[in-house]
Amino acid sequence: MTDQTDVDDDSTRDENRLVRRDFLKGVGTATAVGASGLSLADELAEMTNLQVVDDPIGSYPYRDWEDLYREEWDWDDKARSTHSVNCTGSCSWQVYTRNGQVWREEQAGDYPRFDETTPDPNPRGCQKGACFSDYVNADQRVTHPLRRTGERGEGKWKRVSWDEALTEIAEEVVDTVQAEEYDAISGFTPIPAMSPVSFASGSRLVNLLGGVSHSFYDWYSDLPPGQPITWGTQTDNAESSDWYNADYIIAWGSNVNVTRIPDAKYFLEAGYNGTKRVGIFTDYSQTAVHCDEWIGPEPGSDTALALGMARTIVDEGLYDEEHLKEQTDMPLLVREDTGKFLRASEVAGLDVDADRPEKVFVMQDAEGNLHTAPGSLGERDGQHDHSVSIELDFDPDLAVERDVETIADGPVSTRSVWLNLRDELAEYDPETVNEITGVGRQTHQEVAREFAEVERAKIIHGKGVNDWYHNDLGNRAIQLLVTLTGNLGRQGTGLDHYVGQEKIWTYKGWQQLSFPTGSVRGVPTTLWTYYHAGIMENTDPDTAAKIREAVEKDWMPLYPSERDDGSRPDPSVMFVWRGNYFNQAKGNVAVEEELWPKLDLVVDVNFRMDSTALNSDIVLPTASHYEKHDLSETDMHSYVHPFTPAVEPLGESKTDWQIFRELAAKIQEVAEDRGVEPVEDRKFDREIDLQSVHDDYVRDWIDDEEGGVAEDRAAAEFILEHSEESNPEGSDEQLTFDDIEEQPRRLLEAGDHWTSDIEEGEPYTPWQDYVQEKNPWPTFTGRQQYYIDHDWFLELGEQLPTHKDAPVLQEKSDYPLGYNTPHSRWSIHSTWRDSSKMLRLQRGEPTVYLNPQDAEERGIEDGDTVRVYNDLDSVEVMAKIYPSGEPGTARHFFSWERFQYPDRKNFNSLVPMYMKPTQLVQYPEDTGEHLHFFPNYWGPTGVNSDVRVEVEKVADGTSTRTAAEVVQRDPSSLGEDALDDALGADDESSASGPLDQVRDLIGGDN
Ligand code: SF4
């Protein structure tokens, strides 16, 4: 590889690009003529007379036309890489090159095996990854910097030089920082684990500028808020090979056969190991097909189903009493008058050995004596203090109901959490559960019994539960099942939540690379979007008041911050890279109409023209996944492996690291020219010095080495060197980039931010620090906490998990169908949505799946063009009749790009924004050790479900789309001539829109 920092001249780049595409076209030509030199027609005639080979292994004739297939396996060189798309797969691939071009990819298949008792980890991969090579030279590639010349989204672009693009951006950034509006600069990029160097590239610059780093995991509704609420932790999961160790698995809203393709083998093979697999899906999904039992509850009724199952476990005495006493808040006493936990500081005569007795909780033993609960926050120094233990030296009662003499209020009535929980569960008798969920009275009870009675039971929890407004209640109710049965902290147990590739094993190295100043302006993207898209103005008064209170109390940060005069500026500059914010935004209509116009400059760093790129001001072309150095990690396995460049970045594109480094250099240059003085940060004890921003960008801040992280590979090595997982303290062993380029390597240790160690010979399984080591859980009580005595939880009746109906934004009478936007089989989010190969495996255009009964009632037939609409907007798509789907749901698999719809709306045009107050809190209210805002760990989640629509047939059911619109859905499926025909090449009025961008990309200059 050559260093792309040195800018080639344009002609060389164009030649390079032409060579790549001509080479690929040349392959097609050779295919048509045939290696034999015969015409295709001659060859086809010859093939019809093919001699049957009876014994192909014993004797096989040489036939020259078959060389075509043999040549597919020829290559000149290969490189190891993977895909950065938040698929959670993190699969290592070999990428083959021939004549300097990417030729094809193949699953690497060399993950070292560490456990002979579980299936071989090899190979890993999916059908999308298997055709990423198509993207490397695709028409969708952005090959040179573009500046928009028309309105945003209009599709009018001008090719500009790197210097022009970077200068324009740098001038805007310098102006913004000089005006002390640095917190109006936003950086949005998701999921570091999928490519931490690329994540850090822009985050590092934004951090040096004093800008705002956006959360993503909560925004995408991937975060299960029930986990920080109950377990004090974002998530921690077993790697997928541990599924094989379970006796019983419930796949709850997790369509593993579609969304976890590289790992589905463990789910399938567990069946041969005797594991019973139950699927809980509203539709008869592709995973339900492979389960022993399928339960199809009403959409959004997961909480009631889980609580009904919990009731069975409790009523029938199938719970793990020891686990509940030691590991949970069930024995803790709660005051009946206030609903608050009884605190040790309140109890007359109770001996308390703790610095903060008001944060110590109380239990009763079998003799009726009161005790302080070991591990309470009041006797710990912060959330993660492991110097105290939760181990009990007395036997607490679970079922306690008694008066306690308090210092301030005299005798007060108290009841244990256990009894409060039993009261709550009493609401979920089989009849009620059946009414709410539609699941049979016996069915859910039998599954609950089976789950409780096996030795090792596990729940695989998917996004199907997280998309609802009351997702936190759903999470907590499902978590309750593994807690009640003591299925935590052992192999083959647990609640494994796999939604998004959130686990960055090498956490500390990544963190130090991404945020070198250590002073980070993180913002919950859901709140930022909600506020700046003007949705607050249409919010019910109670919710709006709670949002304001959470911001005023600094429970949730909102940027730009409020100024001394009480004003709050609008955001003004936004960088997006590795993500498709504009396409994926809930409240899409408000984002487009209210938020987007506030931004003076939107810069998208992208290798393809997606919806965010199309709606940006400047698009900077970045390297594809086969053209750069980076790392890849996931919670599905405990390996780390790399991206390495198989070829140079196409055209003028550069790697993310190069782009932001060169932007830093340009900002520094502009600042030096203007003599810009350092700016005092209004929040942190630091100065923002634009005259040193590039030098600071490339400096290794830990070893204080100038230029130490100037290159991508050095940045990747920085992460490996400064993370305990790859470079454990006090060990001779260390993982280097060379090591992982040779072969994926299992991480050496789990750092102190994980909840178990990595043990040789067995899959990683979480929660052992608490369940086996008896360290306090990182919660207020030091235990798994199902009772939350925060004022807002009490006010809203959510102190315990409980089933609640969703808030109503659209009346069922107006919009009778629920609207659901699950993950697709043929794309990873919006990546591959525009891939010809993947489009050919489905309908090739946005499609809504309807139950036959719903379709018939509306006179809709398979293939009809229909309008899906609600009070927000409407989109036109094709109808697919889906007998596996439940009546009453319109299922629109996400996430098609805007340019694939007529009028350039999209699946999110129908989705409003919600804000759940309980997800804005700090807990305890005064100090927040248990719940406090931390990007992606605790903050309000976006909501995709709880949306209603109606569907109607368009006109006579035939498509109203023009040829051009059809082409828009798959621009790369047609050649340039067909594109021109469809558009009317001479028609000036058609020279706008996404197709022109496609033509720009094909044809070069505007
Ligand atoms: S897209 Fe993801 S799951 Fe598919 S092969 Fe690539 S890394 Fe694996």
Residues whose N, C-alpha, C, O or C-beta is under 5 A from the ligand:
A	BS01	SF4	H83 C87 G89 S90 C91 G125 C126 K128 G129
